[in-house]
Amino acid sequence: MRARSTIVGSLIIFSLLLISIAAFAENLPASASAAQTNTAAAADPLLQLLVTKGVINPEEAKSLVGTPAEQRAKLLALLRQKGILSASDYEALATPSASSQVAPNLVASTSPILPAAISQTPAPNAPAPKPAEPGVVAAIAPLRVLPVDPPKKDGLNAAFKMGGVKMTPYGFIKATADYDSSSPNGDDFPFVGLFLGTPGTFATGPTKDPEFHLKARSTRIGANIEWPDISPKIVLTGRIEGDYEGNFSEVDNRDVSSIRSNAFQLRLAYVRMDYNASENTDYYFEGGQDWTLFGSSALPAILETTFLGAFYGDIYERSPQFQFGLVQKLSPWHNLKISPTFAIMMPSTGQIEKLGSLGLAGQLAQAEREGADSGRPEIEGRLAFQWQLDPAKGVAPAQILWSGFQGRRKSLVANTAPGYQSMPSEYLAAFPNGFAASSNMYGNQLAIQLPTRWFTFVASAYRGADLRFYFGGQVNSFATDTGGLTGVMGPFQTLDGGPLAAAGGAVLGCTGTYDSESGTCSGSVVVAPQRPIRSFGGFVNLGLPLSRWFNADPKGHNAGWQLYLHAGKDQVVNRDINNPGFAANGGVANSLSPLPLLMGKMFAGTLNYKLNPYITFSFEQSIYATRLADHLDLYNIAGKASNEWQDHRTEFGPIFTF
């Protein structure tokens, strides 16, 4: 295949060279001298290009005289001698095929050969030029934050350069207004029944507590970057991106009007090095903060991007990582490609304690430490297949994806923790220096993206354990299993949990009979095992290109009508939520909302109208619902007990891209 590609490329080059030389030779007078012939050959733009590139020198260019056939033979021999052509290439090019022979009636012609674009009159008996194909509205392209196709060298259309570094800014300004039928937290994004404004009450006021918000903090700014390199096979690219989703800063000069002062926060910051081994094979390395391989390969297209369906069937994250990948074109049939990718990630967990007065410090401490304290990176992988399902104009390729991860978290208890030295001597003797409790984290995802000219279908399904960091498992992380243990001591304050004694749910227990009077254990004193809470879920997202259906003018004002229908679900495994042994960590309750959360589900319809390539108006109607374990009516909504909390949400606004 590689030899065939080389031959085809060489044929194209030499065909152009032959045409150029022939045009010069055939326009010379019949009595032209050798000096004139040399001058004409040396003046050939293609020969001048070969001289400029250092392929041949000026004297060699002047030596290429004679008839077109002789000139071609001399050039082939010269390039073979220089090692530019292999023996097989030379043999293939030196023996033209029958289809390349020139008809006798064309040899005598002295008319110059002109491109069709500049020909003043059409050639005799030439077919009429085909009319230009009418443009079509592009089909709906799936959101692909982790594309398969590698970047091309000099492929960035730079807005400006700094030295040799190319940069192109991008982003959007997004202003939306939203109405929530029940949102007692004051949040301007849907998080119904998970975080609650008044801990312990899980209730609204006399109504369902509707709220109205108007926000611009989803505004995003970024830049694509390309660095130069002397190797034609190495491509160096990168991206830096941030938005204003973060809360306002807690400082005196902002407190008087803090609601307008959102903090700019980092989303992406990475560099990528691609090595194009051949036209079909690309190897790459990436370092920095990017979307995770697990979960993020398939995302829904909805208007509300704060949390983006988190805990309602969409899993994703952005995390520091080292990524290694391959993009291999398997077949020209439907442009079939495969891309296996491996990454080591910052080991993070989603387990955070009730923040109280700790603020961001408390959030970072446990979420970062429990992963980092495991002493190992998180491992992630992805396998993507890409092909052109629908060959129609303006349709993106289809993809089938698998992604997975495996990690571990650990809670550490020092022997100086409050109450530790008060344990019975047998417990102290078993763990004199403190102890550690840990659990695994893992997950698998299957996703499919099928763009066609009529619709675009995206679906994701996942299953795993301790998916809180990836916005799955109903904000549950792990539970401490005290089943079968007696004489439970704890929970003890962990090093990552700040002053809250219950952080981490780390406890000790007796495997036999515990005598409370003597403080003795007939069995062994052990660390109560911590087990991840398992969950599953996914979403389906259907995009309908309405403007394409009705053959709208792609340059007109009706080219941007799109409708999306979306449904998602995230659910905890019933066996885990009903496990009586999961007691030391509040049952299977998470540490932010001590409730047995079973399920989150959402339905949304989004209508987009794109006025032009830069301005889009969107309207979204959605329903978000959180359900507790069966037969537990612990919510109090408008004075009535309920097992499910719903928020009917309306959001609309413009998005200006640049």
N, C-alpha and C positions, 0 to 999 in steps of 0.2 A: 504493500500500500504506500509506504514511504517513497520507494523508488518510482512508483507510478506518479505520485504527486510531483516529484522532482522533475520527471520527464515532461509532464504537462506544463509545469511552470516554465521550463526551459524552452519548450515549443512556442509558448506565447511570446517570450522575450525575443526569440530569434525570428519569429514571424514578423513582429514589429520592426526588428532590425532590417530584415530583408525588404519589407515594403518601403522603408525609408531610403535604403540604399538604392533600390530599384527606381524610386521616384527621381532621385538625383541623376542616376545614370541615364535613364531614358529621356531626360530633358536636356542632356548635353548635345551639342552639335555633333554630327557624324564625323567631322574632321577634328574633333577635340584632341589636343595633345596630351601626352602622359602627365605633364605638369598640371594641366587643367583638371585631369581626372583626379590626381592626388589632392588638389585644392578642394574639389567638390566633395571627395570622400572625407577629408578632414573637417569640412564644414558641416557634416551631418550632425544634427543635434543629438542623436542617440549615441554616435561615436564620441562626441564631446562629453556626454554624460559618463560613458565608460572611462574616458580619460580622467574626468573630474573625480570619479569614485576610486581611481587608482587601479582599475581592473586591467587596463592597457595603458601604455605610454604614448605620447604624441607620435613618435616615429613608427610605432607599430600601427597606429591608426592610419598613417599616410601610406603604409604598405598594402592596405586593403583595397586594391584596384583590380579592375577587370570587369567582366560581365557580372550580373547579379549572382549567378550560380557560383562563379569563381570567388567573388567576395565572400559569399556565405561559407564556402569550403575553407577559405583561408582563415576566416574568423573562428570556425569550429576547431580547426587544427591548432590555432593559437591558444584558444581557451583550454583545449585538451592538454597542450604542452605546459600550461601554467597550473594544471591540476584543478582548475575550476570545474571542468566536466570530468566525470568518471568514464571509464571505458564503455560501460553499458549505455550511459547517457550519450556519448559521442556516436556510438554505433546506431542508436535509435534516431538521433538527429541527422546523421549523415545519410540515412536511407529514408527519404521521404515516402509517405504512403501515397497510394494512388489518388486519394481524395485531395492531396495537396498539389497535384500537377496543375499547371496553368493551361487553360484552353488556348489553342493556336490563334484563334481570332482575337484574343486579348493581348498576345505578345506584341503584335504590330502596333497596338494603340499607343499614341503619345499623349493622350489626354491625362492631365494630372488627376490623382485620386484624392477626392475631397471628402471630408466627413459630411454626413447627411445634413448636419446642422448648418453648414456654410455653403452647401451646393446651391447654385443659383437655379439650375434646371434639373429635373429628375432624369435619371438615366433611362434610355429607351427600354420599354417593356418592364420597367421596375414596378413592383406592386405598390399600391397606394399606401401611404403611411397609416398605421393604426391610430385611431383616436386615443387620447390619454384616458386611462381608466378612471371612472368617477371615484372620488374619495368616499370613504365610509367612516362612520363613527366607530371608534375603537371599542372593542369588547371590554368587559370589566376585567381588570387585572387583579389577582389576589395580592394581599399584603405580604411582601416577602422581605423581611428584615435580614434574612440569611440567604442570599441568592446563590444559585448553583454556578451560573456562568461566571468565569473568572474575568477580571478587568483586563482591558487591552492596553498595550503600551501606547502612550500619547493619546489615550482615549478620553481624557478629561478635557472638556471644553472650558479652558481656564478663563475666569473673569479677570484675574490679574496674576502677576508673578512676583515672587520675592527671591531675587537671585534666579536660580533655575527651578525653584519650587512653584508648582502651579496650585492655585486655590480657587475654588468656586463656592461662595456662600449660598445657602439655601435656608428655607424655613417657612413659617406661616404665622399670621396673626389670627387668633381665634377668639371670638367674643360670643358667648352663648348665654341665654337666659333659660332657667329651668324652674319648673314647679313640681314639688313632691307632695303627694297626698298624705304621706306619713313619714316624717324624718325628724325625730326629736333630738338628734345629735347636733344639729347646726351644720352638718357637713354639706358641701355643695357637690357631692358625688354620691351615688347610691351605695349604701352600706347598711341596709335595714336589718335591725335585730342582731347585729354583731357587736359593734361598739355602742354603748348606751351612755347617755349624758349623765345619768344619776345612778351610780353603781348600786346594785342591790334592789332597785325598784322594778326595772324591766317594764316600764309603764309609760304611757302618754298622759296628757292632761285630760280634760273633759272631752276633747275631740281627738282625732287621730294625729294632731299636730302637723298640719300642712305647712310647708315652707316655700319661699321664693328666693332664688339666688340669681345673680348676674355676675359672670366672672370672665376674666381675660387671662388667667394664669396658665392656661394650656398653650399659650404662645410658645413657639419653639424656634431656636436658631442653631444653625450648624454650618459646617464647611467640609467639602470634600477636598482631598489633598493628593497630589502626585509628585513624587520626587524623581529627579533624573538619575539615570545610571548608564554607564558606558556599554553594558551588555545588552544586546537586542533581545535576549531571552528573559531578562529580569524586569519585573514590573513592581514598583514600590508605590503603594497607595495608603491612604488613611482617612480617618474621619474624626471630627470632634463635634459634639452636639450637646445642647443643654436646653432646659425649659424653666418655667417659673411655677411648676407644680408645687414646689416646697412652700411651707408656711412662712409667714412673715417673721422677720428677725425680732427677737425679744431684747430691744435696746431702747434707751430713754427717748432718743430722737425719732423713734418710730411709734412708740406707744400711743401718742396722741392721735395718730391716724394710721394705725397698723394695718388695717384691712386693705390698703392700697399698696402695701410694700411687701409683695411676695419675693421670696429669695430665688435667685438664679442657681440652679443645681445641675450637676453633671449627669448626663444620660449615657453618652458614648464617648470613648477616647481610645482609639486603637490605631496601630499601623499593621500593614499586611505586605508580605513579600511573596510574589508569585514567580515561579520558574517555569517557563513554557518549554518543556522538554521537546515537544513536537506540536504540530497543529492539532493533535488529538489528546494530548496529555499535559496537564498542568498540576504542579505541586505547589502548596503554599503553606506559609506559617503566619500566624497572627498573634499579636500580643497587645493586651490592653483591656479595656472594659467594653464588652459587646453583649449582644443578646445571647442567652444561654442556648446550647444545642437542644436541651430537653425542653419541650413545651413551646418554645418561641418560634418554631419552624412554621406553624400555622396559627394565624391570628384572625379574629373576626373584624369585619368592616362595620363599625358602629360609630355614632357621633360622639358618645361620651367616652373619652379616652382616659380619664382619671380612673384608675383601677381596671379599665378595659375588660369588664366582665369578671373581675377577680372574685373568687369564691362563688361564682355562678357558672362554672363550666369552662372558663378559659384559664390556662396555666401558662406562665411566662416569667421571665426575669431578665435583668441585665446585671452582669457580674464580671469582676476582673478574672482574666483567664489567659492561658496559652493554648492556641488552637493549631492543629496540624491537619491538613486535608489534601485530597486528591480529587481532581475532576478529569474523568476519562470519557471520551466520546467512544461509544461502543459500535455505533453503526450510523451511516448516513440515512438509513430508513427512519423516517420521522425524527431525525436528529436525536437519537437515543443517547443519553448520558447517564453516568453513575458517579456519585460523589460520596465516598466514605470520609467521615471526619471524626477526629478524636480531640479531646480537650481536657486539661486539668484546670479546675476552678478554685477560686477562693472558697474554702469550706464554710459556708454560712448556714444558719438555721433561722427559722421564723419565730422561734420561741422567745417571746419577750415578756417581761413582767409588767404588772400594772405600773404605769409610769409614775403616778403620784407626783412628787416634787422633783423626781430625777430628770424629767424631761428627756431630751435627746440622748443625754449621757447614759441613762438607764436603758434606752432602746438599743444603743450601739453595743453596750457592754455584753449583754447576754447573747444577742443575736450573732455577734462576731465571735465571742469567746467560746461558746459551746462547740462551734465548728472548728475553730483554730486549736482549741485544747485537745482535739482528737489527734493532733500531731501528724496529719496526713491530708493531702488534697482531696477534693471531690472529683470523681471521674465521670466524664460525660462522653457520649458517642451519638453519632447520627449517620444514617444511611439514606441517601436520597436518589430516586430515579426520576429523570426528567425526559419528556418527549413531547413532540408536537401532536397533540390529539386532534385538533381542528386546524387544517391548513389555511383557513380563510384569513383574509387580510385583517391585521389589527388584533389578532388573538394571541395571548401569551401561551407559553408551553404549559403542559400539565405536569404534576408531580405526585409521587407517592413517597411517603417519608416514615421512617421509624427513628425514634430518639429515646435515650434512656440515661439514667444516672445512678450512681451509688456513692454514698457518703456516710459519715458517722459523726455523732455529736457526743459530748462528754460534759458531765457536771462534776466539779471538784469540791470536796468538803474538807476543810482544814480541821485539825484537832483543837483549834482555838475557837471554833464556831460556838455561838451561844447554846448552852445546854449540853455540849458534847462531853465535857468532863464530868457531868452529873449522871452519866449512864452507869449501869452496873459494871463492876470490875470485869466480868466475863466479856462484855461487849468491848470495853476499852482494851482488854488484852488481845482481842481478835483484830482490832483496827487501831493500834496505838497512834499512828501517824495521820489519821484521817482516812478517807476512802473516796473512790470515784464511782459514779454511776453513768451508764451510757446506753445508747440505742442506735440502731441503724436507720438510714434514710435511703430510699430507693424509689424508682418509678420507671414506667414504660409508656410511650405514647405512639399511636399510629395515626397518621393524618393523610388526607388526600385533597388535592386541589385540581379541579377540572374546569378550566376556562373553555368556553365555546362561544360561537357567535351569537347564540340565543340566550345563554345564561352562564353563570360561573358558580360552581358548587364547591364549598370548602367544608370539610368535616374533620373533627379531631376527637379521639377517644383516648383516655388515659386511666391508669391504675397504678397505685403506689402506696407508700407509707411515709408519714411525716412530710407532707407536701406543703406545709404552711409557708415556707419561703417562696414557693412557686404559686402561691395563692390558691391552694387546693386544700381539701380536708376540712372545710368549715372552720378555719383558723385553729384547728387542733394540731398539736405537735406530737406529744408522746404522753404516756401515762405510766405511773409506777404501779406495778402489779404486786399487791400484797396477798394475793390468793395463796392459801396454804401456809402462811407465816403467822406466828404468834409473837407476842412481846415486841411489837413494832416500836422502834425508837425514831423520832423525827416527826416531820421533815426538818432537816438542818439547813441553815443558811449556806448557800453555795458561793464560791468565789465570784461567779459571774452575775449573781442576783442582787447585789447591793444589800440594803438593810432589810429586805423582805425575807423573813425566815422561811417561807414556803417555796422560795425560788428553786426550781429544779425538781422539787418533790423527792429529794434524796433521803432514803430511810434505810435503817437496818432492821433485821428481824430474825426470829428463831425458827429453824426448820422442824423442831420438835415441840415439846411441851415447855411452856415458860412459866416458872414459879414467880409470881409477882412479889411474894414476901421475901424470898431469898435472892431474887434477881438472877436466878440460874436458868440455863437452857439445857434441856435434855438432848438436844440435837446440836446443830452447828449455827453459829451466828454468821449471817450472810448479808450481802447488799441486796435489797429488794430489786429485782430486775425491772428495767425501764423498757417499755415496748412502744414502738411507733404506732400511731393511730392510722389505720389503713383507710383509703378512700378511692373513689373512682368517679368518672364523669366525662364530660365532653360537650361539644356544641356542633350545630350545623348552621351554615350561613349561606344563603342563596342570594346572589346578585343578579338583577334583571336589567339589561341595558335598554331601557325603554326607547331612547332616541334611535338606536340602531334598528329596533323592531320596525319603526315607522319611517325608516330611510331618511332621517333628518339630514340636512346639509351639515357636514362636519365643520364648516366654517361659520355656520349661522348661530343664532342665539338659542336654538332649541336642540343643540347637539349634546347637552349635558344632563339629560334626565336619567336618573338611575334610582332603582328601588331595591332595598335590601330587606330580607326577612331572616330573623335570627332566633334561635332557641338554644339554651344552655342549661346544664345541670351539674352540680357538684354534690356528692353524697358520701357520708361516712359509712363504713361497713357496719351493719347492724350488730354483728357479733361483738365488735369492739365497743360500740356505744352502750351495749347492755351488759358488758362484762362486770360482774360484781367485785372482781379482784382489783379493778382499776380505781382504787379508793384514795391513795395518798396524794394524788394530784387533782383532787376535786372530781373524782370519777373520770370520765373522759372529757371533762370540761377543759376548755382552754383557759389560760391565765388572764386573758383580758375580759372575758365574759363568762363567768362560772356557770354556764348552762350546757346541757347535753344537746349541742347543735347537731342535727341530723342531715339537713339538706338545704341547699340554696338553688333556686331555679329562676330563670329569667326568659322573657319573650320580648322582642323588639322589632319594630318596623321603622326603617330609615328612608326618607326620600331626599335625594340630592338634586339640586338644580345648579348646573355650572353655567354661569352667565358668560364666561370666557375662560381661557386657560388659567386665569389667575384668581378668579372670584367664584366661590361656591356658596350657595345658601342651603342649609340643611334643616330638616325637621325630623324629630325622632319621638315616637311614642313607645313606652316600654313599661313592663311590669317586673319588679324584683320582689322575690319572696324568700323568707328564711323560715324553716320549719324545725321544731324541736323533736326530740325522740317521741315515739308514739305514746299517746295518753298523758302527756305532760303539758298541761295548759298553764305554763308559767308566765306567759306574757299577759300584760294587762293593757288593753288598747281601748281607749275611750270608756274606761270603767268596766270592761268586760274581759273575762279570762279567755285566752286564745292559745292555740298551739302553733299558729302561723302568723307571721308579721309581713304585710304586703305594703309596697310603695308603688303607686301608679304615677309614672314620671313623664312629664312633657318637657322637651328641650328643643330649642331652635336658635339659629344664629348664623352669621356669615363667617367664612374662612378666607383670608387673603393670603395667597402663596407668593413666594418670590424665590 
